[in-house]
Amino acid sequence: MPGTKIFLNSNWAAPIIVGATGIYELDLDGTTGLINELRVDATSMDIIDRTKTGYIIIDIVYETEED
């Protein structure tokens, strides 16, 4: 849902805010970036819960290297 605040890795001072399209993509390909924690802001969850057509989908795709 647009306006949803998401926090990565306990970075409480700099939330990701989903834009008008309702889609946010984070591409860590080619980096050493890791996501250890993902939280959705409590107020954002309340708004989603109270909105008849409100929803949130978190889709994670990852690859591992095999020896």
Stockholm file with secondary structure:
# STOCKHOLM 1.0

chainA/1-67         MPGTKIFLNSNWAAPIIVGATGIYELDLDGTTGLINELRVDATSMDIIDRTKTGYIIIDIVYETEED
#=GR chainA/1-67 SS CTTCEEEETTCTTSCEECCTTSCCCCCCTTSCCCCCCEEECHHHHHHHHHSTTCCCCCCCCCCCCCC
#=GC SS_cons        CTTCEEEETTCTTSCEECCTTSCCCCCCTTSCCCCCCEEECHHHHHHHHHSTTCCCCCCCCCCCCCC
//
